[in-house]
Amino acid sequence: MTERVLDHTSNDGRLTIRNLIRAEDPRATFNADVREGLSARPRRLFPKYFYDELGSQLFDAICLLPEYYLTRAENEILARYADEMIEALPGPKTLLEMGSGSASKTRLIIEALLKHQRELLFIPVDISPAALETSSRVLLQSYPELRIEAYASDYYDGLDALSMQKEREGKTLALFLGSNIGNFDAGESRTFLRALRGVLHVGDALLLGADLRKEPAVLEAAYDDALGITASFNLNLLARINRELDADFNLRAFKHRAFYNKEMGRVELYLESTSAQTVRIKKLEMEVRLGAGERIHTENSYKYDTEGLSRLAEDTGFRRARTWLDQAERFSSNLFIAV
């Protein structure tokens, strides 16, 4: 059993971190998911396990690659239109962010908000207590007008806790940035957005980042860069299983594959076995026999068009009020109004 970290409030009262992480052993969950995924047909691994320490460092490197336009495109949109986004939702606001991470892009929204109001309550929700602690303290040093009530939890536990909160003053602007919505399939995205809508009131808003459909070559290059960093990121899933479960995956016997499935509107990531092989996972007392060319599915990244975004809003209790694009029209930031 993992030990639950106690809720924490800073001496000056500007920072509260409520820890909702369940007191279950995360190793047991990882073990069970690896067993389930590698026993399935077709085989799969879950993308949430990309982000161990090395995987997080590799993803940071991916965001700097010339092929990976998504982060730069969203930064461009927020830098250019943050004031316009804030003005589209009149009156004083509370800021809520799902999956806040380092909150680097959030600064642009915070600065735009503080041009219009003297103080701001920021409510970040993230699975990592350490990331919340670090990012919150950096933000509080930068913005004396800021107060933070953070939740260390998964999305749904955080939303459950927020639903029991006392009434927030003014409007709430929720953020779901990056292309995180693309990692949900059609049903999951709607389940998540309906849960988020459940903590908002009519007239509140969600700023949703979504990557757009475009030429397959551009999309595939973003997930299969020339330097092979995305390949290393994908292969690190197998390396993690080797490290944590005493497995003997030979990383050189697998190839990273990424292709755009036009019919499904998504980029699909796989690890492909280059030969027939048997892998032993000692801690699971498990053998995995893979055929030559057999693939392990690791991630989907769904892409949107404006019609699909409008349907997504309508299906989940929102109305798509505005969409902002980067100059090359590769990425979108969308203002969904709760109806």
C-alpha positions as CSV (number, residue, x, y, z in Angstrom):
1,M,0.0,0.0,0.0
2,T,1.3,3.5,-0.8
3,E,1.1,6.1,2.0
4,R,-1.3,8.9,1.3
5,V,0.3,12.3,1.4
6,L,-1.5,14.7,3.6
7,D,-3.3,17.8,2.3
8,H,-1.0,20.8,2.5
9,T,-1.7,24.5,3.0
10,S,1.1,27.1,2.9
11,N,1.7,29.4,5.8
12,D,0.4,32.5,3.9
13,G,-2.8,30.6,2.8
14,R,-2.2,31.2,-0.9
15,L,-1.6,27.5,-1.7
16,T,-3.7,24.5,-0.8
17,I,-3.0,21.1,-2.2
18,R,-5.7,18.4,-1.6
19,N,-4.3,15.0,-2.2
20,L,-6.9,12.5,-3.5
21,I,-4.5,9.9,-4.7
22,R,-5.9,6.5,-3.8
23,A,-3.8,4.5,-1.4
24,E,-3.4,1.5,-3.7
25,D,0.0,0.3,-4.8
26,P,0.6,1.8,-8.3
27,R,2.9,-1.2,-9.0
28,A,0.0,-3.6,-8.7
29,T,-2.0,-1.5,-11.2
30,F,0.9,-1.4,-13.6
31,N,1.5,-5.2,-13.3
32,A,-2.2,-5.9,-13.9
33,D,-2.4,-3.6,-16.9
34,V,0.8,-5.1,-18.5
35,R,-0.6,-8.6,-18.0
36,E,-4.0,-7.7,-19.4
37,G,-2.6,-5.8,-22.4
38,L,0.0,-8.3,-23.5
39,S,-2.5,-11.2,-23.1
40,A,-5.1,-9.4,-25.3
41,R,-5.5,-9.9,-29.1
42,P,-4.5,-7.6,-30.6
43,R,-1.9,-6.9,-28.0
44,R,-1.7,-3.4,-26.4
45,L,-0.1,-1.3,-23.8
46,F,-1.6,1.7,-22.1
47,P,-0.2,5.2,-23.0
48,K,-0.5,6.5,-19.4
49,Y,2.6,4.4,-18.7
50,F,4.7,6.4,-21.2
51,Y,5.5,9.0,-18.6
52,D,8.0,7.5,-16.2
53,E,11.0,9.8,-15.5
54,L,12.8,8.9,-18.8
55,G,9.6,9.0,-20.8
56,S,8.7,12.5,-19.5
57,Q,12.2,13.7,-20.5
58,L,11.8,12.2,-23.9
59,F,8.4,13.8,-24.4
60,D,9.9,17.2,-23.4
61,A,12.4,16.6,-26.2
62,I,9.7,15.7,-28.6
63,C,8.0,19.0,-28.0
64,L,11.1,20.8,-29.4
65,L,11.3,18.8,-32.6
66,P,10.6,20.6,-35.9
67,E,8.2,17.9,-36.9
68,Y,6.1,18.1,-33.7
69,Y,4.2,21.3,-34.5
70,L,1.5,20.9,-31.9
71,T,3.1,22.6,-28.9
72,R,4.4,25.5,-30.9
73,A,1.1,26.0,-32.7
74,E,-0.9,26.1,-29.4
75,N,1.7,28.5,-27.9
76,E,1.3,30.8,-30.9
77,I,-2.5,30.8,-30.5
78,L,-2.4,31.5,-26.8
79,A,0.2,34.2,-27.2
80,R,-1.7,36.0,-29.9
81,Y,-5.3,35.5,-28.7
82,A,-5.3,35.1,-24.9
83,D,-6.7,38.6,-24.3
84,E,-9.5,37.9,-26.9
85,M,-10.2,34.6,-25.2
86,I,-10.6,36.2,-21.8
87,E,-12.8,39.0,-23.1
88,A,-15.1,36.4,-24.8
89,L,-16.2,35.4,-21.2
90,P,-17.1,38.7,-19.5
91,G,-16.8,39.4,-15.8
92,P,-14.5,38.1,-13.0
93,K,-13.4,34.5,-13.4
94,T,-12.0,31.5,-11.6
95,L,-9.5,29.4,-13.6
96,L,-9.7,25.6,-13.6
97,E,-7.2,23.4,-15.4
98,M,-7.4,19.7,-16.0
99,G,-4.0,18.0,-16.3
100,S,-2.1,21.1,-15.5
101,G,1.4,19.6,-15.5
102,S,4.1,22.4,-15.5
103,A,1.3,25.0,-16.3
104,S,3.8,26.7,-18.7
105,K,1.1,27.6,-21.3
106,T,-1.3,28.5,-18.5
107,R,0.8,31.6,-17.7
108,L,-0.5,33.3,-20.9
109,I,-4.1,32.8,-19.7
110,I,-3.3,33.9,-16.1
111,E,-1.6,37.1,-17.3
112,A,-4.5,37.9,-19.6
113,L,-7.0,37.4,-16.7
114,L,-5.0,39.5,-14.3
115,K,-5.3,42.4,-16.7
116,H,-9.0,42.3,-16.0
117,Q,-9.2,41.4,-12.4
118,R,-7.2,42.2,-9.3
119,E,-6.9,38.7,-8.0
120,L,-7.4,35.2,-9.3
121,L,-8.2,31.8,-7.9
122,F,-6.5,29.0,-9.9
123,I,-7.6,25.4,-9.5
124,P,-5.2,23.0,-11.1
125,V,-5.9,19.2,-11.2
126,D,-3.0,16.8,-11.9
127,I,-2.1,13.2,-11.1
128,S,1.3,14.2,-9.8
129,P,1.5,15.9,-6.3
130,A,5.2,16.8,-7.0
131,A,4.4,18.5,-10.3
132,L,1.6,20.4,-8.6
133,E,3.8,21.5,-5.7
134,T,6.6,22.7,-8.0
135,S,4.4,24.5,-10.6
136,S,2.2,26.1,-8.0
137,R,5.1,27.6,-6.1
138,V,6.7,29.0,-9.3
139,L,3.4,30.5,-10.3
140,L,2.8,32.1,-6.8
141,Q,6.3,33.7,-6.9
142,S,5.5,35.2,-10.3
143,Y,1.9,36.4,-9.6
144,P,1.3,37.9,-6.1
145,E,-2.4,38.3,-7.0
146,L,-2.8,34.5,-7.4
147,R,-4.3,32.0,-5.0
148,I,-4.1,28.3,-5.8
149,E,-6.4,25.4,-4.6
150,A,-4.8,22.3,-6.3
151,Y,-6.1,18.8,-6.5
152,A,-3.6,15.9,-6.8
153,S,-5.9,13.3,-8.4
154,D,-7.0,11.7,-11.6
155,Y,-9.5,13.6,-13.7
156,Y,-12.6,12.0,-12.3
157,D,-11.7,12.0,-8.7
158,G,-10.8,15.7,-9.1
159,L,-14.1,16.5,-10.7
160,D,-16.0,14.6,-8.0
161,A,-14.3,16.7,-5.4
162,L,-15.0,19.9,-7.3
163,S,-18.7,19.0,-7.6
164,M,-18.9,19.2,-3.8
165,Q,-17.2,22.6,-3.6
166,K,-19.0,25.7,-2.4
167,E,-20.3,28.1,-5.1
168,R,-17.5,29.8,-7.0
169,E,-17.6,33.5,-7.5
170,G,-18.1,34.8,-11.0
171,K,-17.6,32.6,-14.1
172,T,-15.4,29.6,-14.3
173,L,-13.0,29.2,-17.2
174,A,-11.8,25.6,-17.5
175,L,-8.7,24.6,-19.5
176,F,-7.9,21.4,-21.3
177,L,-4.9,22.3,-23.3
178,G,-2.5,20.4,-25.5
179,S,-4.0,17.7,-27.7
180,N,-5.0,15.7,-24.6
181,I,-8.6,15.3,-25.9
182,G,-7.2,13.4,-28.8
183,N,-6.0,10.6,-26.6
184,F,-9.7,9.7,-25.8
185,D,-11.8,7.7,-28.2
186,A,-15.2,9.1,-29.2
187,G,-17.0,7.6,-26.2
188,E,-14.3,8.4,-23.7
189,S,-14.1,12.1,-24.9
190,R,-17.8,12.5,-24.4
191,T,-17.8,10.8,-21.0
192,F,-14.9,13.1,-19.8
193,L,-16.4,16.3,-21.1
194,R,-19.9,15.5,-19.6
195,A,-18.2,15.0,-16.3
196,L,-16.4,18.3,-16.7
197,R,-19.6,20.0,-17.7
198,G,-21.1,18.7,-14.5
199,V,-18.9,21.0,-12.3
200,L,-19.7,24.0,-14.5
201,H,-22.7,26.3,-14.6
202,V,-24.6,27.7,-17.5
203,G,-22.5,30.4,-19.0
204,D,-19.2,29.0,-17.8
205,A,-16.7,28.0,-20.4
206,L,-14.1,25.5,-21.5
207,L,-11.0,26.3,-23.6
208,L,-10.2,23.1,-25.4
209,G,-7.1,22.4,-27.4
210,A,-7.5,20.1,-30.4
211,D,-5.2,19.1,-33.2
212,L,-6.8,19.3,-36.7
213,R,-7.0,16.8,-39.5
214,K,-4.5,17.5,-42.2
215,E,-2.2,15.7,-44.7
216,P,-1.2,12.3,-43.6
217,A,2.5,13.0,-44.2
218,V,2.5,16.0,-41.8
219,L,0.6,14.0,-39.1
220,E,2.8,10.9,-39.4
221,A,6.0,13.0,-39.3
222,A,4.9,14.5,-36.1
223,Y,4.8,11.0,-34.5
224,D,7.8,9.5,-36.3
225,D,10.6,12.2,-36.4
226,A,13.8,11.9,-38.3
227,L,15.9,11.8,-35.2
228,G,14.0,8.9,-33.8
229,I,13.1,10.5,-30.4
230,T,9.5,9.5,-30.7
231,A,10.6,6.0,-31.5
232,S,12.7,6.0,-28.3
233,F,9.7,7.4,-26.4
234,N,7.5,4.5,-27.6
235,L,10.2,1.8,-27.1
236,N,10.7,3.1,-23.5
237,L,7.4,1.4,-22.6
238,L,9.2,-2.0,-23.2
239,A,12.3,-0.7,-21.4
240,R,10.1,0.2,-18.4
241,I,8.7,-3.3,-18.3
242,N,12.2,-4.6,-18.4
243,R,13.3,-2.4,-15.5
244,E,10.2,-2.8,-13.3
245,L,9.1,-6.3,-14.1
246,D,12.4,-8.0,-14.8
247,A,11.5,-8.7,-18.5
248,D,13.8,-9.4,-21.4
249,F,12.4,-7.4,-24.2
250,N,15.1,-6.9,-26.8
251,L,14.4,-3.3,-27.9
252,R,16.4,-3.9,-31.2
253,A,13.9,-6.5,-32.1
254,F,11.0,-4.0,-32.3
255,K,10.3,-1.1,-34.7
256,H,8.3,2.0,-33.9
257,R,5.3,2.4,-36.3
258,A,3.1,5.5,-36.7
259,F,0.4,5.9,-39.3
260,Y,-2.7,8.0,-39.9
261,N,-5.9,6.0,-40.1
262,K,-8.0,8.4,-42.3
263,E,-11.2,6.5,-41.8
264,M,-10.9,6.7,-38.0
265,G,-9.4,10.2,-38.0
266,R,-6.5,9.2,-35.8
267,V,-2.7,8.6,-35.7
268,E,-2.0,5.1,-34.4
269,L,1.2,4.1,-32.7
270,Y,2.6,0.6,-32.5
271,L,5.6,-1.4,-31.6
272,E,6.2,-4.1,-34.3
273,S,8.1,-7.3,-33.6
274,T,10.7,-7.7,-36.4
275,S,10.9,-11.5,-35.9
276,A,9.2,-14.4,-34.1
277,Q,10.3,-14.2,-30.5
278,T,9.4,-15.2,-27.0
279,V,9.6,-12.6,-24.2
280,R,9.8,-13.5,-20.5
281,I,8.4,-11.3,-17.8
282,K,9.7,-12.8,-14.6
283,K,7.8,-10.8,-12.0
284,L,4.5,-11.7,-13.8
285,E,5.6,-15.3,-14.3
286,M,4.5,-14.7,-17.9
287,E,5.8,-15.5,-21.4
288,V,4.7,-13.5,-24.5
289,R,5.1,-15.2,-27.9
290,L,5.2,-12.7,-30.7
291,G,5.1,-13.4,-34.4
292,A,7.2,-11.6,-37.0
293,G,5.3,-8.4,-37.9
294,E,3.0,-8.7,-34.9
295,R,2.2,-5.3,-33.4
296,I,1.6,-4.0,-29.9
297,H,-0.7,-1.0,-30.0
298,T,0.4,1.8,-27.7
299,E,-1.5,5.0,-28.5
300,N,-4.2,6.7,-30.6
301,S,-4.2,10.4,-31.2
302,Y,-7.5,11.6,-32.7
303,K,-7.7,14.6,-35.0
304,Y,-10.6,16.9,-35.4
305,D,-12.3,19.2,-37.9
306,T,-14.7,22.1,-37.0
307,E,-17.8,20.0,-37.6
308,G,-16.5,17.3,-35.3
309,L,-15.7,19.8,-32.6
310,S,-19.2,21.3,-32.9
311,R,-20.7,17.8,-32.5
312,L,-18.5,17.2,-29.5
313,A,-19.7,20.4,-27.8
314,E,-23.3,19.7,-28.6
315,D,-23.1,16.1,-27.3
316,T,-21.6,17.1,-23.9
317,G,-23.7,20.2,-22.9
318,F,-21.7,22.9,-24.6
319,R,-21.8,25.2,-27.6
320,R,-18.7,25.9,-29.7
321,A,-18.7,29.7,-29.5
322,R,-15.3,30.5,-31.0
323,T,-12.3,28.8,-32.6
324,W,-8.8,30.3,-32.9
325,L,-6.2,28.8,-35.2
326,D,-2.4,29.2,-35.6
327,Q,-1.2,30.9,-38.7
328,A,-0.6,27.6,-40.6
329,E,-4.1,26.4,-39.4
330,R,-2.7,23.2,-37.9
331,F,-4.1,23.4,-34.4
332,S,-7.2,24.8,-32.7
333,S,-8.1,26.4,-29.4
334,N,-11.9,26.2,-29.0
335,L,-14.2,28.1,-26.6
336,F,-17.0,25.9,-25.5
337,I,-19.8,27.7,-23.6
338,A,-21.8,25.6,-21.1
339,V,-25.5,25.6,-22.0
